[in-house]
Amino acid sequence: MNDMTPKDVLLNPDGLADALTRIFVAAGGSDDEAGIIAVNLVEANLAGHDSHGVVRTQRYCTWAEQGRVKFGQALTRVVDAPAFALLDGNLGFGQSLGIEAVRIGIEKAREQGVSLVGLRRSGHLGRIGEWAERACAEGLVSLHFVNAHHSMLVAPFGGADRRMSTNPVCIGVPRRNGDQTDDFLLDFATATVAEGKVLVAKRGGKPVPHGSLVDGDGQYTNDPDALYGPTPPGALPDARKGDGALTAMGLHKGSGLSLACEMLAGALTGSGTCGPGYEFHNGMLSIYIDPERLDDGHGWAASASAYMDYVRACTPADSGNAVMVPGDPERKRRADRRANGLPLPGETWDSILAAGEKLGLSRDDLAAQALWRSAT
């Protein structure tokens, strides 16, 4: 690391959320909405999903300035029936729209036993696991399929050109363990890695695995420039500028699942499938299930709980690492980062400070609000 490279930092999560709230207010958001966006991003980092966390601050501010995403937008109910709804996000911020869409899905599932909610034309929805966590907190199982209109990032299996986005899938199953939440929470991109993980690597964070990308010649690589191209100092990395692509997870299986997201979240909702173009927005199709309505006395909750514990009791291949189920890594990482500080690559932190400075805020004031201590 040379003297010009920003130093990695540890941040106070609550202080960081307050600093980001100031930035999003300066960018045009209300206090409430700015706080919702800020907390969502910080919570993603706390859960270990850095790709959907605060690394996106500068990008969100740029999008708001360009009018690609808008503060203060409310959902429009395009279709509203007892067990299903189709909602239009009007290009608002996905963090606030997502809360309302999930609330509608939960209310309908409470009344009908099951509900289906389509959300179209939403700004970036952030970590999809948050929406499953909200459903789990209400005792509901949920499934979420997401696509990204005009966000061509991923080559289909056997291809070298971009045709799909990272298209996440999320499934949440509620479970209580005494007073503690112990939900099954499966949340993954159908690309080998999320685009945000490549952005984190580009910003000086953990490198992505080799084979996460293909270059313009179709050769496997882990070089972020395959996706972004060379980026001048201080410029915002643009995933449209590279001549390569992300790869699909699981070869033909992940590629097929990504295409399913395009059909369900893009085509079925009217949000639009991926393809050439500039306007980005997310589509999401969510299913909410009240599991108590299906329980005829067989004890679904005890069965699910016992099986999760049975899987955890598997003999680990690496004696130093216990077997975990989806949701365990997030809970472990959240507890650690709450107790010991939230680590951030220096380049990512510098991009956040630069976004605030551009909006008239003091870098020193933002740092004083958010820093835990310098990382060693």
C-alpha beads as a LAMMPS data file, in Angstrom:
LAMMPS data file: protein, C-alpha beads

376 atoms
375 bonds

1 atom types
1 bond types

-500.0 500.0 xlo xhi
-500.0 500.0 ylo yhi
-500.0 500.0 zlo zhi

Masses

1 110.0

Atoms # bond

1 1 1 0.000 0.000 0.000
2 1 1 1.492 3.330 -0.988
3 1 1 0.930 6.613 0.846
4 1 1 -1.747 7.667 -1.654
5 1 1 -3.918 4.576 -1.119
6 1 1 -6.774 5.239 1.362
7 1 1 -6.371 3.188 4.530
8 1 1 -8.874 0.513 5.474
9 1 1 -11.143 1.544 8.322
10 1 1 -13.400 0.175 11.053
11 1 1 -16.717 1.923 11.410
12 1 1 -19.357 2.304 14.079
13 1 1 -22.494 0.862 12.410
14 1 1 -24.909 3.332 14.006
15 1 1 -22.615 6.270 13.343
16 1 1 -22.157 5.142 9.753
17 1 1 -25.933 4.937 9.294
18 1 1 -26.253 8.499 10.638
19 1 1 -23.529 9.725 8.274
20 1 1 -25.170 8.039 5.272
21 1 1 -28.524 9.518 6.271
22 1 1 -26.971 12.982 6.066
23 1 1 -25.587 12.174 2.636
24 1 1 -28.942 10.960 1.277
25 1 1 -30.759 13.959 2.763
26 1 1 -28.237 16.217 1.017
27 1 1 -28.923 14.257 -2.188
28 1 1 -32.637 15.111 -1.959
29 1 1 -34.250 12.559 0.335
30 1 1 -36.507 13.203 3.313
31 1 1 -35.120 12.427 6.759
32 1 1 -37.266 9.279 6.988
33 1 1 -36.458 7.859 3.554
34 1 1 -32.773 8.738 3.798
35 1 1 -32.652 6.896 7.117
36 1 1 -34.369 3.830 5.648
37 1 1 -31.859 3.665 2.784
38 1 1 -28.895 4.217 5.083
39 1 1 -29.926 1.554 7.602
40 1 1 -30.639 -0.946 4.809
41 1 1 -27.138 -0.491 3.383
42 1 1 -25.424 -0.735 6.761
43 1 1 -27.456 -3.817 7.698
44 1 1 -26.295 -5.486 4.476
45 1 1 -22.676 -4.943 5.519
46 1 1 -23.390 -6.160 9.042
47 1 1 -24.805 -9.379 7.587
48 1 1 -21.675 -9.815 5.479
49 1 1 -23.373 -8.944 2.172
50 1 1 -20.953 -6.094 1.459
51 1 1 -21.869 -6.197 -2.237
52 1 1 -25.318 -4.768 -1.409
53 1 1 -24.154 -2.416 1.301
54 1 1 -22.546 0.968 1.683
55 1 1 -20.317 0.468 -1.355
56 1 1 -23.381 1.576 -3.351
57 1 1 -23.645 5.027 -1.716
58 1 1 -21.840 6.956 -4.434
59 1 1 -23.752 5.110 -7.153
60 1 1 -27.124 5.863 -5.541
61 1 1 -26.278 9.569 -5.258
62 1 1 -25.203 9.678 -8.899
63 1 1 -28.381 7.890 -10.018
64 1 1 -30.531 10.326 -8.011
65 1 1 -28.723 13.285 -9.577
66 1 1 -29.324 11.819 -13.032
67 1 1 -32.998 11.092 -12.308
68 1 1 -32.521 7.357 -12.765
69 1 1 -33.973 6.761 -9.293
70 1 1 -36.245 9.165 -7.410
71 1 1 -36.782 10.043 -3.787
72 1 1 -40.298 10.324 -2.363
73 1 1 -42.033 7.877 -4.700
74 1 1 -45.044 5.854 -3.527
75 1 1 -46.261 2.521 -4.836
76 1 1 -49.115 2.433 -7.344
77 1 1 -51.476 -0.538 -7.016
78 1 1 -51.963 -1.631 -10.602
79 1 1 -53.897 -4.774 -9.626
80 1 1 -55.283 -5.380 -6.140
81 1 1 -57.132 -8.563 -5.183
82 1 1 -57.548 -10.473 -1.897
83 1 1 -54.614 -12.835 -2.454
84 1 1 -52.429 -10.988 -4.951
85 1 1 -51.269 -7.558 -6.040
86 1 1 -49.277 -5.971 -8.832
87 1 1 -47.404 -2.857 -7.717
88 1 1 -45.511 -0.189 -9.665
89 1 1 -42.573 1.444 -7.907
90 1 1 -42.421 4.486 -10.205
91 1 1 -38.595 4.288 -10.106
92 1 1 -38.464 5.094 -6.409
93 1 1 -35.788 3.849 -4.032
94 1 1 -36.187 0.117 -3.545
95 1 1 -35.336 0.248 0.155
96 1 1 -38.510 2.191 0.996
97 1 1 -40.686 0.589 -1.714
98 1 1 -39.616 -2.881 -0.586
99 1 1 -40.859 -2.281 2.954
100 1 1 -44.309 -1.336 1.660
101 1 1 -44.468 -4.212 -0.845
102 1 1 -43.584 -6.729 1.864
103 1 1 -46.158 -5.216 4.217
104 1 1 -48.854 -5.692 1.574
105 1 1 -47.787 -9.293 0.984
106 1 1 -47.805 -10.063 4.712
107 1 1 -51.256 -8.542 5.227
108 1 1 -52.761 -10.523 2.348
109 1 1 -51.145 -13.775 3.490
110 1 1 -52.479 -13.212 6.984
111 1 1 -55.985 -12.906 5.560
112 1 1 -55.845 -15.522 2.787
113 1 1 -53.163 -17.937 3.949
114 1 1 -51.056 -17.214 0.878
115 1 1 -50.350 -14.176 -1.277
116 1 1 -48.455 -13.256 -4.413
117 1 1 -47.055 -9.766 -4.944
118 1 1 -45.444 -8.488 -8.122
119 1 1 -43.360 -5.330 -7.865
120 1 1 -42.194 -3.627 -11.047
121 1 1 -40.093 -0.563 -11.888
122 1 1 -38.414 -0.356 -8.487
123 1 1 -35.070 1.226 -7.826
124 1 1 -32.352 -1.126 -6.595
125 1 1 -33.962 -3.326 -3.939
126 1 1 -30.765 -3.906 -1.979
127 1 1 -30.211 -7.123 -0.056
128 1 1 -33.242 -9.296 -0.814
129 1 1 -32.692 -11.218 2.418
130 1 1 -34.127 -8.253 4.312
131 1 1 -37.532 -8.849 2.760
132 1 1 -37.487 -12.529 3.728
133 1 1 -36.360 -11.575 7.240
134 1 1 -39.352 -9.259 7.575
135 1 1 -41.705 -12.051 6.539
136 1 1 -40.012 -14.504 8.918
137 1 1 -40.482 -12.031 11.763
138 1 1 -44.227 -12.330 11.122
139 1 1 -44.072 -16.135 11.038
140 1 1 -44.394 -16.397 7.261
141 1 1 -42.475 -18.425 4.704
142 1 1 -41.541 -16.337 1.659
143 1 1 -39.948 -16.761 -1.764
144 1 1 -38.573 -13.905 -3.851
145 1 1 -37.410 -13.831 -7.479
146 1 1 -35.725 -10.677 -8.792
147 1 1 -34.496 -9.394 -12.146
148 1 1 -32.860 -6.178 -13.320
149 1 1 -34.162 -4.423 -16.424
150 1 1 -31.430 -3.302 -18.840
151 1 1 -28.674 -4.473 -16.489
152 1 1 -26.830 -6.867 -18.771
153 1 1 -24.002 -8.314 -16.696
154 1 1 -24.029 -12.121 -17.008
155 1 1 -23.203 -14.449 -19.873
156 1 1 -25.556 -17.447 -20.182
157 1 1 -24.060 -20.918 -19.915
158 1 1 -21.912 -21.558 -22.960
159 1 1 -21.864 -17.883 -23.955
160 1 1 -19.308 -15.077 -23.923
161 1 1 -21.725 -12.140 -24.342
162 1 1 -23.956 -10.538 -21.721
163 1 1 -27.616 -11.515 -21.852
164 1 1 -28.801 -11.609 -18.213
165 1 1 -28.397 -9.820 -14.901
166 1 1 -27.358 -11.244 -11.525
167 1 1 -31.026 -12.067 -10.741
168 1 1 -31.163 -13.030 -7.046
169 1 1 -33.380 -15.687 -5.475
170 1 1 -34.302 -15.681 -1.792
171 1 1 -36.250 -18.123 0.403
172 1 1 -36.994 -17.550 4.079
173 1 1 -38.451 -20.044 6.584
174 1 1 -39.113 -18.775 10.137
175 1 1 -37.712 -20.546 13.153
176 1 1 -37.394 -19.539 16.790
177 1 1 -34.781 -21.047 19.092
178 1 1 -35.883 -19.982 22.548
179 1 1 -35.735 -16.194 22.530
180 1 1 -33.407 -16.122 19.526
181 1 1 -34.268 -15.851 15.837
182 1 1 -32.914 -18.835 13.941
183 1 1 -34.517 -18.456 10.524
184 1 1 -33.529 -20.421 7.438
185 1 1 -32.504 -17.640 5.051
186 1 1 -31.276 -18.551 1.581
187 1 1 -30.242 -15.468 -0.407
188 1 1 -28.007 -15.665 -3.469
189 1 1 -27.347 -14.165 -6.866
190 1 1 -27.646 -16.511 -9.831
191 1 1 -24.321 -15.184 -11.087
192 1 1 -21.186 -16.811 -9.692
193 1 1 -20.813 -13.628 -7.630
194 1 1 -22.998 -10.543 -7.297
195 1 1 -21.951 -7.500 -9.308
196 1 1 -21.472 -5.664 -6.029
197 1 1 -18.790 -8.148 -4.973
198 1 1 -16.839 -7.245 -8.108
199 1 1 -17.367 -3.577 -7.214
200 1 1 -16.015 -4.274 -3.712
201 1 1 -12.953 -5.940 -5.304
202 1 1 -12.578 -2.979 -7.650
203 1 1 -12.684 -0.705 -4.586
204 1 1 -9.784 -2.527 -2.950
205 1 1 -11.756 -5.255 -1.141
206 1 1 -11.619 -9.041 -1.266
207 1 1 -10.864 -10.397 -4.766
208 1 1 -13.547 -12.506 -6.418
209 1 1 -12.734 -16.146 -7.281
210 1 1 -11.113 -16.958 -10.594
211 1 1 -13.787 -17.881 -13.106
212 1 1 -16.304 -15.404 -11.689
213 1 1 -15.886 -13.447 -14.919
214 1 1 -15.045 -14.008 -18.536
215 1 1 -13.070 -11.469 -20.520
216 1 1 -13.919 -10.249 -23.998
217 1 1 -12.370 -13.382 -25.480
218 1 1 -14.492 -15.680 -23.306
219 1 1 -11.563 -16.640 -21.045
220 1 1 -12.134 -17.111 -17.314
221 1 1 -10.692 -14.377 -15.077
222 1 1 -11.205 -12.557 -11.775
223 1 1 -10.098 -9.130 -13.026
224 1 1 -12.827 -6.534 -12.216
225 1 1 -11.805 -4.593 -15.317
226 1 1 -13.397 -7.345 -17.407
227 1 1 -16.706 -5.976 -16.128
228 1 1 -15.924 -2.284 -15.637
229 1 1 -13.050 -1.577 -17.952
230 1 1 -10.264 0.755 -16.771
231 1 1 -11.658 3.432 -14.427
232 1 1 -9.961 6.840 -14.070
233 1 1 -9.096 7.845 -10.463
234 1 1 -12.140 9.281 -8.697
235 1 1 -14.580 8.107 -11.371
236 1 1 -17.556 5.862 -10.605
237 1 1 -16.986 2.326 -11.981
238 1 1 -19.511 1.620 -14.736
239 1 1 -20.352 -2.048 -15.300
240 1 1 -21.321 -1.254 -18.896
241 1 1 -17.787 -0.277 -19.845
242 1 1 -16.030 -3.664 -19.726
243 1 1 -15.856 -6.043 -22.668
244 1 1 -16.369 -9.152 -20.500
245 1 1 -19.162 -10.516 -18.310
246 1 1 -19.984 -12.267 -15.056
247 1 1 -20.469 -16.023 -15.265
248 1 1 -23.622 -17.862 -14.166
249 1 1 -23.397 -19.957 -10.995
250 1 1 -23.652 -23.712 -11.295
251 1 1 -23.110 -23.802 -15.063
252 1 1 -26.392 -24.631 -16.877
253 1 1 -28.373 -24.860 -13.621
254 1 1 -27.639 -21.322 -12.474
255 1 1 -28.107 -20.035 -15.995
256 1 1 -31.536 -21.655 -16.163
257 1 1 -32.524 -20.271 -12.760
258 1 1 -31.495 -16.788 -13.882
259 1 1 -33.692 -17.132 -16.958
260 1 1 -36.561 -18.186 -14.670
261 1 1 -36.111 -14.917 -12.751
262 1 1 -36.428 -13.025 -16.039
263 1 1 -39.702 -14.831 -16.762
264 1 1 -41.176 -14.396 -13.260
265 1 1 -39.854 -11.044 -12.048
266 1 1 -39.468 -9.340 -15.436
267 1 1 -41.980 -10.642 -17.958
268 1 1 -44.806 -11.664 -15.590
269 1 1 -44.780 -8.422 -13.583
270 1 1 -44.428 -6.166 -16.629
271 1 1 -41.174 -4.774 -15.262
272 1 1 -39.350 -5.872 -18.408
273 1 1 -36.677 -8.454 -19.033
274 1 1 -32.981 -7.772 -19.366
275 1 1 -31.661 -6.480 -22.671
276 1 1 -29.910 -3.532 -24.310
277 1 1 -30.814 -0.134 -22.914
278 1 1 -29.951 2.355 -20.211
279 1 1 -32.858 2.615 -17.755
280 1 1 -32.234 0.305 -14.781
281 1 1 -34.903 -0.945 -12.410
282 1 1 -35.701 -4.088 -10.452
283 1 1 -38.695 -6.368 -10.787
284 1 1 -39.616 -8.788 -7.995
285 1 1 -42.175 -11.557 -7.688
286 1 1 -42.802 -12.590 -4.056
287 1 1 -44.853 -15.416 -2.588
288 1 1 -45.891 -15.369 1.081
289 1 1 -47.208 -18.462 2.880
290 1 1 -48.715 -18.778 6.351
291 1 1 -47.369 -22.221 7.320
292 1 1 -49.889 -22.638 10.124
293 1 1 -52.644 -22.891 7.496
294 1 1 -50.969 -26.027 6.105
295 1 1 -50.301 -27.663 9.459
296 1 1 -52.934 -30.342 10.124
297 1 1 -51.178 -31.381 13.301
298 1 1 -48.011 -32.732 11.752
299 1 1 -45.945 -30.049 13.486
300 1 1 -44.189 -28.319 10.626
301 1 1 -42.163 -25.998 12.873
302 1 1 -40.726 -28.839 14.974
303 1 1 -39.896 -30.814 11.843
304 1 1 -38.097 -27.880 10.208
305 1 1 -36.240 -27.064 13.413
306 1 1 -35.134 -30.646 14.009
307 1 1 -33.851 -30.998 10.463
308 1 1 -31.832 -27.774 10.615
309 1 1 -30.176 -29.037 13.806
310 1 1 -29.583 -32.438 12.192
311 1 1 -27.760 -30.786 9.275
312 1 1 -25.679 -28.646 11.626
313 1 1 -24.635 -31.806 13.476
314 1 1 -23.013 -33.198 10.324
315 1 1 -19.342 -34.051 10.754
316 1 1 -17.447 -31.086 9.276
317 1 1 -15.063 -31.699 6.391
318 1 1 -12.817 -29.080 7.997
319 1 1 -12.602 -29.736 11.723
320 1 1 -12.113 -26.042 12.370
321 1 1 -15.384 -25.002 10.744
322 1 1 -18.792 -26.194 11.890
323 1 1 -21.446 -27.009 9.290
324 1 1 -23.885 -24.128 8.933
325 1 1 -27.279 -23.679 7.288
326 1 1 -28.362 -20.596 5.303
327 1 1 -28.837 -17.735 7.736
328 1 1 -26.099 -18.834 10.137
329 1 1 -23.262 -16.909 8.432
330 1 1 -25.321 -13.693 8.474
331 1 1 -26.137 -14.029 12.180
332 1 1 -22.504 -14.788 13.035
333 1 1 -21.158 -11.913 10.970
334 1 1 -23.765 -9.470 12.327
335 1 1 -22.853 -10.242 15.935
336 1 1 -19.129 -9.900 15.229
337 1 1 -19.394 -6.619 13.365
338 1 1 -21.709 -5.120 15.956
339 1 1 -19.229 -5.989 18.684
340 1 1 -15.945 -5.291 16.909
341 1 1 -16.711 -2.682 14.266
342 1 1 -17.686 -2.791 10.615
343 1 1 -14.588 -3.108 8.361
344 1 1 -14.477 -1.272 5.065
345 1 1 -11.812 -1.039 2.351
346 1 1 -10.193 2.362 2.239
347 1 1 -11.235 2.988 -1.374
348 1 1 -14.881 2.282 -0.550
349 1 1 -14.766 4.609 2.446
350 1 1 -13.107 7.304 0.356
351 1 1 -15.881 7.005 -2.274
352 1 1 -18.514 7.558 0.451
353 1 1 -16.705 10.622 1.767
354 1 1 -16.344 11.913 -1.804
355 1 1 -20.093 11.515 -2.365
356 1 1 -20.800 13.547 0.765
357 1 1 -18.214 16.189 -0.109
358 1 1 -19.757 16.615 -3.552
359 1 1 -23.065 17.375 -1.824
360 1 1 -21.512 20.034 0.407
361 1 1 -20.811 17.949 3.513
362 1 1 -17.533 17.954 5.414
363 1 1 -15.397 14.830 5.016
364 1 1 -13.993 15.374 8.506
365 1 1 -17.455 15.676 10.054
366 1 1 -18.694 12.518 8.319
367 1 1 -15.573 10.621 9.386
368 1 1 -15.865 11.797 12.984
369 1 1 -19.461 10.587 13.021
370 1 1 -18.772 7.143 11.584
371 1 1 -15.235 6.014 12.432
372 1 1 -14.655 3.394 15.077
373 1 1 -10.903 3.480 14.782
374 1 1 -8.337 2.997 12.033
375 1 1 -7.882 -0.625 11.023
376 1 1 -4.429 -2.079 11.587

Bonds

1 1 1 2
2 1 2 3
3 1 3 4
4 1 4 5
5 1 5 6
6 1 6 7
7 1 7 8
8 1 8 9
9 1 9 10
10 1 10 11
11 1 11 12
12 1 12 13
13 1 13 14
14 1 14 15
15 1 15 16
16 1 16 17
17 1 17 18
18 1 18 19
19 1 19 20
20 1 20 21
21 1 21 22
22 1 22 23
23 1 23 24
24 1 24 25
25 1 25 26
26 1 26 27
27 1 27 28
28 1 28 29
29 1 29 30
30 1 30 31
31 1 31 32
32 1 32 33
33 1 33 34
34 1 34 35
35 1 35 36
36 1 36 37
37 1 37 38
38 1 38 39
39 1 39 40
40 1 40 41
41 1 41 42
42 1 42 43
43 1 43 44
44 1 44 45
45 1 45 46
46 1 46 47
47 1 47 48
48 1 48 49
49 1 49 50
50 1 50 51
51 1 51 52
52 1 52 53
53 1 53 54
54 1 54 55
55 1 55 56
56 1 56 57
57 1 57 58
58 1 58 59
59 1 59 60
60 1 60 61
61 1 61 62
62 1 62 63
63 1 63 64
64 1 64 65
65 1 65 66
66 1 66 67
67 1 67 68
68 1 68 69
69 1 69 70
70 1 70 71
71 1 71 72
72 1 72 73
73 1 73 74
74 1 74 75
75 1 75 76
76 1 76 77
77 1 77 78
78 1 78 79
79 1 79 80
80 1 80 81
81 1 81 82
82 1 82 83
83 1 83 84
84 1 84 85
85 1 85 86
86 1 86 87
87 1 87 88
88 1 88 89
89 1 89 90
90 1 90 91
91 1 91 92
92 1 92 93
93 1 93 94
94 1 94 95
95 1 95 96
96 1 96 97
97 1 97 98
98 1 98 99
99 1 99 100
100 1 100 101
101 1 101 102
102 1 102 103
103 1 103 104
104 1 104 105
105 1 105 106
106 1 106 107
107 1 107 108
108 1 108 109
109 1 109 110
110 1 110 111
111 1 111 112
112 1 112 113
113 1 113 114
114 1 114 115
115 1 115 116
116 1 116 117
117 1 117 118
118 1 118 119
119 1 119 120
120 1 120 121
121 1 121 122
122 1 122 123
123 1 123 124
124 1 124 125
125 1 125 126
126 1 126 127
127 1 127 128
128 1 128 129
129 1 129 130
130 1 130 131
131 1 131 132
132 1 132 133
133 1 133 134
134 1 134 135
135 1 135 136
136 1 136 137
137 1 137 138
138 1 138 139
139 1 139 140
140 1 140 141
141 1 141 142
142 1 142 143
143 1 143 144
144 1 144 145
145 1 145 146
146 1 146 147
147 1 147 148
148 1 148 149
149 1 149 150
150 1 150 151
151 1 151 152
152 1 152 153
153 1 153 154
154 1 154 155
155 1 155 156
156 1 156 157
157 1 157 158
158 1 158 159
159 1 159 160
160 1 160 161
161 1 161 162
162 1 162 163
163 1 163 164
164 1 164 165
165 1 165 166
166 1 166 167
167 1 167 168
168 1 168 169
169 1 169 170
170 1 170 171
171 1 171 172
172 1 172 173
173 1 173 174
174 1 174 175
175 1 175 176
176 1 176 177
177 1 177 178
178 1 178 179
179 1 179 180
180 1 180 181
181 1 181 182
182 1 182 183
183 1 183 184
184 1 184 185
185 1 185 186
186 1 186 187
187 1 187 188
188 1 188 189
189 1 189 190
190 1 190 191
191 1 191 192
192 1 192 193
193 1 193 194
194 1 194 195
195 1 195 196
196 1 196 197
197 1 197 198
198 1 198 199
199 1 199 200
200 1 200 201
201 1 201 202
202 1 202 203
203 1 203 204
204 1 204 205
205 1 205 206
206 1 206 207
207 1 207 208
208 1 208 209
209 1 209 210
210 1 210 211
211 1 211 212
212 1 212 213
213 1 213 214
214 1 214 215
215 1 215 216
216 1 216 217
217 1 217 218
218 1 218 219
219 1 219 220
220 1 220 221
221 1 221 222
222 1 222 223
223 1 223 224
224 1 224 225
225 1 225 226
226 1 226 227
227 1 227 228
228 1 228 229
229 1 229 230
230 1 230 231
231 1 231 232
232 1 232 233
233 1 233 234
234 1 234 235
235 1 235 236
236 1 236 237
237 1 237 238
238 1 238 239
239 1 239 240
240 1 240 241
241 1 241 242
242 1 242 243
243 1 243 244
244 1 244 245
245 1 245 246
246 1 246 247
247 1 247 248
248 1 248 249
249 1 249 250
250 1 250 251
251 1 251 252
252 1 252 253
253 1 253 254
254 1 254 255
255 1 255 256
256 1 256 257
257 1 257 258
258 1 258 259
259 1 259 260
260 1 260 261
261 1 261 262
262 1 262 263
263 1 263 264
264 1 264 265
265 1 265 266
266 1 266 267
267 1 267 268
268 1 268 269
269 1 269 270
270 1 270 271
271 1 271 272
272 1 272 273
273 1 273 274
274 1 274 275
275 1 275 276
276 1 276 277
277 1 277 278
278 1 278 279
279 1 279 280
280 1 280 281
281 1 281 282
282 1 282 283
283 1 283 284
284 1 284 285
285 1 285 286
286 1 286 287
287 1 287 288
288 1 288 289
289 1 289 290
290 1 290 291
291 1 291 292
292 1 292 293
293 1 293 294
294 1 294 295
295 1 295 296
296 1 296 297
297 1 297 298
298 1 298 299
299 1 299 300
300 1 300 301
301 1 301 302
302 1 302 303
303 1 303 304
304 1 304 305
305 1 305 306
306 1 306 307
307 1 307 308
308 1 308 309
309 1 309 310
310 1 310 311
311 1 311 312
312 1 312 313
313 1 313 314
314 1 314 315
315 1 315 316
316 1 316 317
317 1 317 318
318 1 318 319
319 1 319 320
320 1 320 321
321 1 321 322
322 1 322 323
323 1 323 324
324 1 324 325
325 1 325 326
326 1 326 327
327 1 327 328
328 1 328 329
329 1 329 330
330 1 330 331
331 1 331 332
332 1 332 333
333 1 333 334
334 1 334 335
335 1 335 336
336 1 336 337
337 1 337 338
338 1 338 339
339 1 339 340
340 1 340 341
341 1 341 342
342 1 342 343
343 1 343 344
344 1 344 345
345 1 345 346
346 1 346 347
347 1 347 348
348 1 348 349
349 1 349 350
350 1 350 351
351 1 351 352
352 1 352 353
353 1 353 354
354 1 354 355
355 1 355 356
356 1 356 357
357 1 357 358
358 1 358 359
359 1 359 360
360 1 360 361
361 1 361 362
362 1 362 363
363 1 363 364
364 1 364 365
365 1 365 366
366 1 366 367
367 1 367 368
368 1 368 369
369 1 369 370
370 1 370 371
371 1 371 372
372 1 372 373
373 1 373 374
374 1 374 375
375 1 375 376
